Amino acid sequence: MEVRINEPMIKHTSFRAGGAAEWFAIPEQAEELKAVLAACKKADTPWYVIGNGSNLLVSDKGFPGVIISTAKFDRLEVNGTEITVGAGVMLSKLANTAYKAGLTGLEFAAGIPGTVGGACVMNAGAYGSEMKNVLKNVTVLTAEGNVETLPAEELKLGYRTSVIPKKGYLVLEAVVSLTEGNMEEIKAVMDDLAFRRKDKQPLEFPSAGSTFKRPEGYFAGKLIEDCGLKGFSVGGAQVSEKHAGFVINKGGATANDIYCLCKEVEKKVQAEFGVSLEMEVKLLGDFEEE
Ligand SMILES: Cc1cc2nc3c(=O)[nH]c(=O)nc-3n(C[C@H](O)[C@H](O)[C@H](O)COP(=O)(O)OP(=O)(O)OC[C@H]3O[C@@H](n4cnc5c(N)ncnc54)[C@H](O)[C@@H]3O)c2cc1C
């Protein structure tokens, strides 16, 4: 199995910021993944699994342990109206496979730059749909080291949440259940959503998409904009001028710049509107408010 030493996480996170992983392992199947976990346990070394790093901020100090990439869990098999897909497959690839098979249901996911594993954990969603609507079952490696296939209902998928991290599950693969559709219509929806993303989102800058979860009854971006924070910067990190719900790396942002900017935004929104913002982006490692 490929194992890299001192791997810069800048290469593996969509924020393009953060320090290095002491080790970076790329297992190809469940047995190799189990071997990595067993080695970590034996050496009392921390580990963390990532997909495409598109919802992740890694500390500038890096990660003193093993970061495990699911990139090689790349199975992709269409069986009638179902698709079996490895945790490391990008949602764009899965959505395109569905389209080519004339299957509808995954158009919403085509522009989300994450893997199937990350999308299960986050119950990724957009434009009125989410993974919960298409996931049939998920095969996981449990914290006890068993490979189990669980019906999607057991994952308690909610708004950008699931029980996967709490239970210590590692997603190996998933089955999505779709509906027969019309290829032209599927393509038209995918094109429309891609246009809407490009129009509204600062896709020309590194980011992790929506930085904060949507607080009940509000939109995070609107609250941030109404605080006058569009364009607000800390170092190389900035609240996007195009979409205030996105924190972007304008160039050379450290992970701590991004973190401090987010904490400032949270404070200002709390002070102005009495609303607590919660980060959607996952933090890995130590961060300090300056
Ligand atoms: C430009 C842009 C637009 C975006 N738009 C959207 C959007 O419209 N909707 C949306 O929901 N999100 C969006 N996102 C956020 C992100 O793409 C999603 O949250 C995505 O599902 C994360 O997948 P990932 O593979 O990158 O996960 P990562 O960022 O690598 O990981 C996220 C979390 O999942 C865990 N994880 C990853 N893989 C596994 C696995 N196999 N088993 C167990 N745990 C795992 C990680 O430990 C981490 O806690 C956007 C991001 C960007 C940069």
The ligand as an SDF file (V2000), in Angstrom:
LIG
                    3D

 53 58  0  0  0  0  0  0  0  0999 V2000
  -17.0220   24.6860   -4.0540 C   0  0  0  0  0  0  0  0  0  0  0  0
  -17.7140   23.7820   -3.0800 C   0  0  0  0  0  0  0  0  0  0  0  0
  -19.0800   23.5800   -3.1690 C   0  0  0  0  0  0  0  0  0  0  0  0
  -19.7380   22.7320   -2.2580 C   0  0  0  0  0  0  0  0  0  0  0  0
  -21.0910   22.5660   -2.3830 N   0  0  0  0  0  0  0  0  0  0  0  0
  -21.7250   21.7220   -1.5290 C   0  0  0  0  0  0  0  0  0  0  0  0
  -23.1380   21.5110   -1.6460 C   0  0  0  0  0  0  0  0  0  0  0  0
  -23.8070   22.0350   -2.5310 O   0  0  0  0  0  0  0  0  0  0  0  0
  -23.7300   20.6810   -0.7540 N   0  0  0  0  0  0  0  0  0  0  0  0
  -23.0350   20.0560    0.2400 C   0  0  0  0  0  0  0  0  0  0  0  0
  -23.6240   19.2930    1.0160 O   0  0  0  0  0  0  0  0  0  0  0  0
  -21.6960   20.2480    0.3710 N   0  0  0  0  0  0  0  0  0  0  0  0
  -21.0250   21.0530   -0.4810 C   0  0  0  0  0  0  0  0  0  0  0  0
  -19.6790   21.2520   -0.3490 N   0  0  0  0  0  0  0  0  0  0  0  0
  -18.9600   20.6340    0.7930 C   0  0  0  0  0  0  0  0  0  0  0  0
  -18.3620   19.2310    0.5050 C   0  0  0  0  0  0  0  0  0  0  0  0
  -18.0850   19.0650   -0.8770 O   0  0  0  0  0  0  0  0  0  0  0  0
  -19.3160   18.1210    0.9970 C   0  0  0  0  0  0  0  0  0  0  0  0
  -19.5150   18.2050    2.3860 O   0  0  0  0  0  0  0  0  0  0  0  0
  -18.7520   16.7160    0.6680 C   0  0  0  0  0  0  0  0  0  0  0  0
  -19.7450   15.7680    0.9530 O   0  0  0  0  0  0  0  0  0  0  0  0
  -17.4870   16.3730    1.4590 C   0  0  0  0  0  0  0  0  0  0  0  0
  -16.9240   15.2220    0.8700 O   0  0  0  0  0  0  0  0  0  0  0  0
  -15.3570   14.9320    0.9510 P   0  0  0  0  0  0  0  0  0  0  0  0
  -15.1170   13.6190    0.3080 O   0  0  0  0  0  0  0  0  0  0  0  0
  -14.5890   16.0730    0.3980 O   0  0  0  0  0  0  0  0  0  0  0  0
  -15.1670   14.8170    2.5100 O   0  0  0  0  0  0  0  0  0  0  0  0
  -13.9360   15.3210    3.3960 P   0  0  0  0  0  0  0  0  0  0  0  0
  -13.9120   16.8010    3.4200 O   0  0  0  0  0  0  0  0  0  0  0  0
  -12.7010   14.6170    2.9840 O   0  0  0  0  0  0  0  0  0  0  0  0
  -14.4060   14.7820    4.8310 O   0  0  0  0  0  0  0  0  0  0  0  0
  -15.5580   15.3060    5.4570 C   0  0  0  0  0  0  0  0  0  0  0  0
  -15.8450   14.4730    6.7130 C   0  0  0  0  0  0  0  0  0  0  0  0
  -16.2120   13.1540    6.3210 O   0  0  0  0  0  0  0  0  0  0  0  0
  -15.3300   12.1910    6.9010 C   0  0  0  0  0  0  0  0  0  0  0  0
  -15.1490   11.1320    5.8980 N   0  0  0  0  0  0  0  0  0  0  0  0
  -14.7940   11.2760    4.5950 C   0  0  0  0  0  0  0  0  0  0  0  0
  -14.7830   10.0760    3.9870 N   0  0  0  0  0  0  0  0  0  0  0  0
  -15.1490    9.1640    4.9160 C   0  0  0  0  0  0  0  0  0  0  0  0
  -15.3200    7.7450    4.8900 C   0  0  0  0  0  0  0  0  0  0  0  0
  -15.1240    7.0210    3.7870 N   0  0  0  0  0  0  0  0  0  0  0  0
  -15.7260    7.1310    6.0410 N   0  0  0  0  0  0  0  0  0  0  0  0
  -15.9380    7.8370    7.1730 C   0  0  0  0  0  0  0  0  0  0  0  0
  -15.7660    9.1790    7.2550 N   0  0  0  0  0  0  0  0  0  0  0  0
  -15.3810    9.8300    6.1310 C   0  0  0  0  0  0  0  0  0  0  0  0
  -14.0630   12.9340    7.2330 C   0  0  0  0  0  0  0  0  0  0  0  0
  -13.3850   12.3280    8.3150 O   0  0  0  0  0  0  0  0  0  0  0  0
  -14.6170   14.3110    7.6070 C   0  0  0  0  0  0  0  0  0  0  0  0
  -15.0510   14.3170    8.9420 O   0  0  0  0  0  0  0  0  0  0  0  0
  -18.9990   22.0780   -1.2440 C   0  0  0  0  0  0  0  0  0  0  0  0
  -17.6130   22.2700   -1.1750 C   0  0  0  0  0  0  0  0  0  0  0  0
  -16.9700   23.1060   -2.0800 C   0  0  0  0  0  0  0  0  0  0  0  0
  -15.4720   23.2660   -1.9970 C   0  0  0  0  0  0  0  0  0  0  0  0
  1  2  1  0
  2  3  1  0
  2 52  2  0
  3  4  2  0
  4  5  1  0
  4 50  1  0
  5  6  2  0
  6  7  1  0
  6 13  1  0
  7  8  2  0
  7  9  1  0
  9 10  1  0
 10 11  2  0
 10 12  1  0
 12 13  2  0
 13 14  1  0
 14 15  1  0
 14 50  1  0
 15 16  1  0
 16 17  1  0
 16 18  1  0
 18 19  1  0
 18 20  1  0
 20 21  1  0
 20 22  1  0
 22 23  1  0
 23 24  1  0
 24 25  2  0
 24 26  1  0
 24 27  1  0
 27 28  1  0
 28 29  2  0
 28 30  1  0
 28 31  1  0
 31 32  1  0
 32 33  1  0
 33 34  1  0
 33 48  1  0
 34 35  1  0
 35 36  1  0
 35 46  1  0
 36 37  1  0
 36 45  1  0
 37 38  2  0
 38 39  1  0
 39 40  1  0
 39 45  2  0
 40 41  1  0
 40 42  2  0
 42 43  1  0
 43 44  2  0
 44 45  1  0
 46 47  1  0
 46 48  1  0
 48 49  1  0
 50 51  2  0
 51 52  1  0
 52 53  1  0
M  END
$$$$
